[in-house]
Amino acid sequence: MEKSCLRIAICDDERKDRENVQELVENYLEQKNLTAQVRCPC
């Protein structure tokens, strides 16, 4: 069986907002010992 992966895309017009949300998500994932692909495709 293939291992699933959580993927999170963060989109916002403001670069600083994207960076802030990405940092919050990465901190949350680290605290919960979770892994995910987090990216800002915009």
C-alpha positions in Angstrom: 0.0 0.0 0.0 1.3 3.4 -0.9 2.0 5.8 2.0 -0.1 8.9 1.9 1.3 12.4 2.3 -0.5 15.5 3.4 0.0 18.4 1.0 -0.7 22.0 2.0 -0.7 24.9 -0.5 -0.7 28.4 0.9 -2.0 31.1 -1.4 -2.3 34.8 -0.7 -1.6 37.9 -2.7 0.7 39.3 0.0 4.1 37.6 0.2 4.6 38.4 3.9 1.2 36.9 4.7 2.1 33.7 2.9 5.4 33.5 4.7 3.7 34.1 8.1 1.1 31.4 7.5 3.8 28.9 6.2 5.8 29.5 9.4 2.7 28.9 11.6 1.8 25.7 9.7 5.3 24.4 9.9 5.5 25.1 13.7 2.2 23.4 14.2 3.3 20.3 12.3 6.5 20.1 14.2 4.7 20.4 17.6 2.3 17.6 16.6 5.1 15.5 15.2 3.4 15.5 11.8 4.9 15.7 8.3 3.5 17.4 5.2 4.6 19.1 2.1 4.0 22.8 2.7 4.5 25.2 -0.2 3.5 28.6 -1.6 2.8 28.0 -5.3 1.6 31.5 -5.9 
